[in-house]
């Protein structure tokens, strides 16, 4: 059938992910699915015309340049979906330790995610996951509409919580290559809701050690971004090939943006005085992991023990309504190898990753 004569519908699309223990070696995903917010993954290989004088005004020779995968994936963050945890773990780039979550049962787990170099990042009892493989199906299940993408790493990851919305996770991806696959999958999803706006608290204190006795502040939007600054330029390739050999992360940047109603100059004072603030973002579903009363609940905790107030925008006065302003903080690591700039804890029923 000529291209364009038929059609595909977005509702029938599918998305899954698997971890690679060998960088760039495709692993067919089988279980880690997620409902799609948006997906724009695609293989990239520009064409270049050779600039020569050839007795005409036209180009006569065109060649293919370097290959890679680019694009983004956006989903609603659900602590019970392995898809979300694999992306979060890859973006952090470090190890993951798993322990019993406590409470009155022994089934729930707390998974602690640490920052790292995307190479030495094994979970408890597992192997180092060097990258991710994605399976994406555009439209229905015909064999000519699915692609596999290999050697994928998270260049940047943004968690955004707005009013009356689920927690959204957007991951900007760079990868080695992508090609059509005939492997057919049937996406399977769990029944639990993603994390929601009315489940999050933002707690601030002078130190992380005192965060449980800290003050809960009210915000209308939270946006956390981890930028890994992956090195996907010419230096990551080698002569004799056109695909990435390596995809190393450079220095990491972390940004936390908070939108608040304007009611005092306290944030301005923190910015002026170069105050150090510890912040905890805590999504607690309130739903226990088992039917046992008092058991530990599903949830996500992100700790930022050292934050500086980078910009504190004064509100723009343009109408008769409420005044709001945006606050931007820079999480950082103190000068010690035993400290961290960011750490996350996921609570669910998965025994390990």
C-alpha positions as CSV (number, residue, x, y, z in Angstrom):
1,X,0.0,0.0,0.0
2,X,1.4,3.4,-0.9
3,X,2.5,5.5,2.1
4,X,-0.3,7.9,3.2
5,X,-3.2,5.8,1.8
6,X,-4.1,4.4,5.2
7,X,-4.1,5.8,8.8
8,X,-3.0,5.1,12.3
9,X,-4.8,6.3,15.5
10,X,-2.8,7.6,18.5
11,X,-5.1,5.8,21.0
12,X,-3.7,2.4,20.0
13,X,0.0,3.4,20.6
14,X,2.2,1.8,23.2
15,X,5.4,2.6,25.2
16,X,7.7,0.4,27.2
17,X,11.2,0.5,28.6
18,X,13.9,-1.9,29.7
19,X,17.4,-1.5,31.3
20,X,20.6,-2.3,29.3
21,X,23.5,-3.8,31.2
22,X,25.7,-3.4,28.0
23,X,25.5,0.1,26.7
24,X,23.9,0.3,23.3
25,X,22.8,-3.4,23.2
26,X,19.0,-3.4,22.7
27,X,16.9,-5.2,25.3
28,X,13.3,-5.9,24.3
29,X,11.0,-4.5,27.0
30,X,8.3,-6.9,28.2
31,X,6.7,-5.6,31.4
32,X,7.6,-1.9,32.1
33,X,4.7,0.0,30.3
34,X,3.3,3.4,30.9
35,X,0.2,5.3,29.6
36,X,1.6,7.9,27.3
37,X,1.4,11.7,27.8
38,X,3.5,12.3,24.8
39,X,6.4,10.6,22.9
40,X,8.7,12.2,20.3
41,X,11.6,9.7,20.2
42,X,13.1,9.5,16.7
43,X,16.3,8.5,15.0
44,X,18.4,11.3,13.6
45,X,21.0,11.2,10.8
46,X,21.4,14.5,8.9
47,X,22.4,14.6,5.3
48,X,25.2,16.9,4.1
49,X,25.8,18.1,0.6
50,X,29.5,18.3,-0.3
51,X,30.4,21.9,-1.4
52,X,32.4,21.7,-4.6
53,X,32.8,23.6,-7.9
54,X,31.4,21.2,-10.4
55,X,30.6,23.2,-13.5
56,X,26.9,23.6,-12.4
57,X,25.0,25.6,-9.8
58,X,23.7,22.4,-8.2
59,X,25.0,20.0,-5.5
60,X,26.2,16.7,-6.9
61,X,27.1,14.6,-3.9
62,X,25.3,14.1,-0.6
63,X,26.4,11.8,2.3
64,X,24.9,10.7,5.6
65,X,26.3,12.1,8.8
66,X,26.3,10.9,12.4
67,X,23.5,8.9,13.9
68,X,21.7,9.3,17.2
69,X,18.3,9.2,18.9
70,X,16.7,12.4,20.1
71,X,13.3,13.3,21.6
72,X,11.3,13.3,24.8
73,X,8.9,11.1,26.8
74,X,6.3,12.6,29.1
75,X,4.2,10.4,31.4
76,X,2.2,10.9,34.7
77,X,4.4,9.7,37.5
78,X,3.1,6.5,39.1
79,X,5.2,4.9,41.9
80,X,3.7,1.5,41.0
81,X,4.9,1.6,37.4
82,X,8.4,0.3,36.8
83,X,8.6,2.5,33.7
84,X,8.6,5.6,35.9
85,X,11.2,4.2,38.3
86,X,13.6,3.1,35.5
87,X,13.6,6.6,34.0
88,X,14.0,8.3,37.4
89,X,16.9,5.9,38.3
90,X,18.6,6.5,35.0
91,X,18.3,10.3,35.4
92,X,19.8,10.1,38.9
93,X,22.6,7.9,37.5
94,X,23.6,6.3,40.8
95,X,22.9,3.3,42.9
96,X,19.5,2.2,44.3
97,X,19.2,0.4,47.6
98,X,16.1,-1.4,48.7
99,X,14.9,-2.1,52.2
100,X,11.6,-3.1,53.9
101,X,9.4,0.0,54.2
102,X,8.4,-0.7,57.7
103,X,4.9,-0.4,58.9
104,X,2.9,-3.4,60.0
105,X,3.7,-5.7,57.1
106,X,6.8,-7.0,55.5
107,X,5.7,-6.6,51.8
108,X,6.3,-2.9,51.2
109,X,9.7,-1.6,50.1
110,X,11.5,1.7,50.2
111,X,13.9,2.2,47.2
112,X,16.5,4.9,47.8
113,X,17.9,6.5,44.6
114,X,21.3,8.2,44.6
115,X,23.2,10.4,42.1
116,X,26.0,8.9,40.1
117,X,27.9,8.6,36.8
118,X,25.4,6.4,35.0
119,X,27.9,3.6,35.0
120,X,28.1,2.3,38.6
121,X,24.4,2.4,39.4
122,X,23.4,-1.1,40.4
123,X,20.2,-1.7,42.4
124,X,20.4,-4.0,45.4
125,X,21.3,-7.4,44.1
126,X,21.3,-6.3,40.5
127,X,23.8,-5.4,37.8
128,X,24.8,-1.9,36.6
129,X,22.3,-0.5,34.1
130,X,24.3,1.4,31.5
131,X,21.3,2.8,29.5
132,X,17.7,2.2,28.5
133,X,15.9,0.6,25.6
134,X,12.6,1.9,24.5
135,X,9.8,0.2,22.5
136,X,7.4,2.6,20.9
137,X,4.4,1.7,18.8
138,X,2.7,4.4,16.7
139,X,-0.9,3.5,16.2
140,X,-2.2,-0.1,16.0
141,X,-0.3,-3.3,16.3
142,X,0.9,-3.8,12.7
143,X,4.5,-4.8,12.5
144,X,5.5,-1.7,10.5
145,X,4.6,0.8,13.2
146,X,6.8,-0.2,16.1
147,X,10.4,1.0,16.7
148,X,13.1,0.0,19.2
149,X,15.6,2.6,20.5
150,X,18.8,1.5,22.1
151,X,21.6,3.1,24.2
152,X,19.2,5.8,25.6
153,X,20.1,8.0,28.5
154,X,18.2,10.9,30.2
155,X,19.8,14.2,29.2
156,X,17.4,16.1,31.4
157,X,14.4,15.1,33.6
158,X,11.7,17.5,34.8
159,X,9.1,16.7,37.5
160,X,6.2,19.3,37.4
161,X,3.4,19.5,39.9
162,X,0.6,22.0,39.2
163,X,-2.8,22.5,40.7
164,X,-5.5,20.0,39.8
165,X,-3.0,17.9,37.9
166,X,-1.1,14.6,38.3
167,X,2.7,14.8,38.8
168,X,4.2,15.0,35.3
169,X,7.6,13.6,34.4
170,X,9.3,14.8,31.2
171,X,12.5,13.1,30.1
172,X,14.7,14.5,27.3
173,X,16.4,11.5,25.7
174,X,19.7,11.0,23.7
175,X,20.4,7.5,22.4
176,X,22.6,5.5,20.1
177,X,20.1,4.4,17.4
178,X,16.6,3.4,16.5
179,X,15.1,1.1,14.0
180,X,11.8,-0.7,13.1
181,X,11.0,-3.8,15.0
182,X,8.4,-6.5,14.4
183,X,8.2,-7.4,18.1
184,X,4.6,-7.0,19.2
185,X,3.6,-6.2,22.8
186,X,0.3,-5.7,24.5
187,X,0.6,-2.9,27.1
188,X,-0.6,-3.8,30.6
189,X,-1.2,-1.1,33.2
190,X,-1.9,-1.1,36.9
191,X,-5.0,0.3,38.5
192,X,-3.4,2.8,40.9
193,X,-3.6,6.5,40.1
194,X,-0.5,8.5,39.5
195,X,0.7,10.9,42.2
196,X,-1.6,13.9,42.5
197,X,-1.5,17.6,43.4
198,X,-3.3,17.1,46.7
199,X,-0.8,14.5,47.9
200,X,2.3,16.7,48.0
201,X,3.8,18.7,50.7
202,X,6.9,21.0,50.5
203,X,8.8,21.2,53.8
204,X,11.6,23.6,54.5
205,X,14.2,23.6,57.3
206,X,17.7,24.8,58.0
207,X,19.1,21.3,57.7
208,X,17.9,17.9,56.4
209,X,18.3,16.4,59.9
210,X,15.6,18.8,61.2
211,X,13.3,18.4,58.2
212,X,10.7,16.3,60.0
213,X,10.2,19.3,62.4
214,X,10.4,21.8,59.5
215,X,7.7,24.2,58.2
216,X,5.3,23.2,55.4
217,X,5.1,26.0,52.9
218,X,2.2,26.6,50.4
219,X,3.0,26.7,46.7
220,X,0.9,26.5,43.6
221,X,3.5,25.0,41.3
222,X,6.7,22.9,41.8
223,X,9.2,22.2,39.0
224,X,12.3,20.2,39.6
225,X,14.8,19.7,36.8
226,X,17.9,17.5,36.7
227,X,20.2,18.3,33.7
228,X,22.9,15.7,33.1
229,X,24.5,17.5,30.2
230,X,25.3,14.4,28.2
231,X,28.3,14.5,25.9
232,X,26.9,13.4,22.5
233,X,29.2,15.5,20.2
234,X,31.9,14.3,17.8
235,X,34.2,13.3,20.7
236,X,31.7,10.5,21.6
237,X,32.0,8.9,18.1
238,X,35.0,7.2,16.4
239,X,36.4,7.2,12.9
240,X,35.1,4.2,11.0
241,X,31.6,4.3,12.4
242,X,28.6,6.6,12.6
243,X,27.0,5.7,16.0
244,X,27.9,6.8,19.5
245,X,30.6,4.8,21.3
246,X,30.0,6.5,24.6
247,X,27.5,9.0,26.1
248,X,29.1,10.3,29.2
249,X,27.4,12.8,31.6
250,X,29.2,16.0,32.3
251,X,28.6,18.2,35.4
252,X,25.1,18.0,36.7
253,X,22.8,21.0,37.2
254,X,19.7,20.9,39.4
255,X,17.0,23.5,39.5
256,X,14.0,23.9,41.7
257,X,11.3,26.4,40.8
258,X,8.4,27.3,43.1
259,X,5.4,29.5,42.3
260,X,3.8,31.1,45.3
261,X,1.3,33.7,46.3
262,X,3.1,36.9,47.2
263,X,2.5,37.8,50.9
264,X,5.9,38.8,52.4
265,X,9.5,39.7,51.7
266,X,10.8,36.6,53.5
267,X,11.9,34.8,50.2
268,X,13.7,38.1,49.2
269,X,15.5,38.1,52.6
270,X,16.6,34.5,52.1
271,X,18.0,35.5,48.7
272,X,19.7,38.6,50.0
273,X,21.2,36.8,53.0
274,X,22.4,33.8,50.9
275,X,20.5,31.5,53.2
276,X,21.0,27.7,53.0
277,X,17.7,25.8,53.0
278,X,16.9,22.1,53.1
279,X,13.8,21.1,51.2
280,X,11.7,17.9,51.1
281,X,9.2,17.2,48.4
282,X,6.9,14.5,49.7
283,X,4.0,12.9,47.7
284,X,2.0,10.6,50.1
285,X,-0.9,8.8,48.5
286,X,-2.4,7.9,51.9
287,X,-3.1,4.5,50.5
288,X,-1.5,1.7,52.4
289,X,0.5,-1.0,50.6
290,X,-1.6,-3.7,52.0
291,X,-5.0,-3.9,53.7
292,X,-3.4,-3.9,57.1
293,X,-4.3,-0.8,59.1
294,X,-1.4,1.4,59.8
295,X,0.8,-0.1,57.0
296,X,3.3,2.1,55.1
297,X,1.7,4.1,52.2
298,X,2.7,4.4,48.6
299,X,4.7,7.5,47.9
300,X,7.7,9.5,46.7
301,X,10.2,11.6,48.7
302,X,12.8,13.9,47.2
303,X,15.3,15.4,49.5
304,X,17.4,18.5,48.6
305,X,19.5,19.1,51.7
306,X,21.4,22.2,50.5
307,X,19.6,24.9,48.4
308,X,20.5,28.5,47.7
309,X,17.9,31.0,46.6
310,X,19.0,32.1,43.2
311,X,16.3,34.4,41.9
312,X,13.2,35.7,43.8
313,X,11.1,37.5,41.2
314,X,9.0,40.3,42.6
315,X,5.4,40.0,41.4
316,X,4.2,41.7,38.2
317,X,1.3,44.0,38.8
318,X,-0.9,43.8,35.7
319,X,-4.5,43.3,37.0
320,X,-6.7,43.3,40.1
321,X,-6.1,39.7,41.0
322,X,-3.8,37.8,43.4
323,X,-0.1,38.7,43.2
324,X,2.2,35.7,42.6
325,X,6.0,35.3,42.1
326,X,8.4,32.6,41.1
327,X,11.3,31.5,43.3
328,X,14.2,29.6,41.9
329,X,16.6,27.6,44.0
330,X,19.9,25.8,43.2
331,X,20.4,22.5,45.1
332,X,24.1,21.7,45.6
333,X,26.4,19.3,47.4
334,X,28.6,20.4,50.3
335,X,32.3,19.8,50.0
336,X,32.2,16.2,51.2
337,X,32.0,12.9,49.5
338,X,29.5,11.6,52.0
339,X,26.9,14.3,51.2
340,X,24.5,14.6,48.3
341,X,22.7,17.3,46.3
342,X,19.6,15.2,45.7
343,X,18.2,11.9,46.9
344,X,14.9,10.2,46.3
345,X,12.9,7.5,48.0
346,X,10.2,5.5,46.3
347,X,7.7,3.4,48.3
348,X,5.9,0.5,46.5
349,X,5.5,-3.2,46.5
350,X,8.3,-4.1,44.0
351,X,10.9,-6.3,45.8
352,X,13.8,-4.8,43.8
353,X,15.0,-3.2,40.6
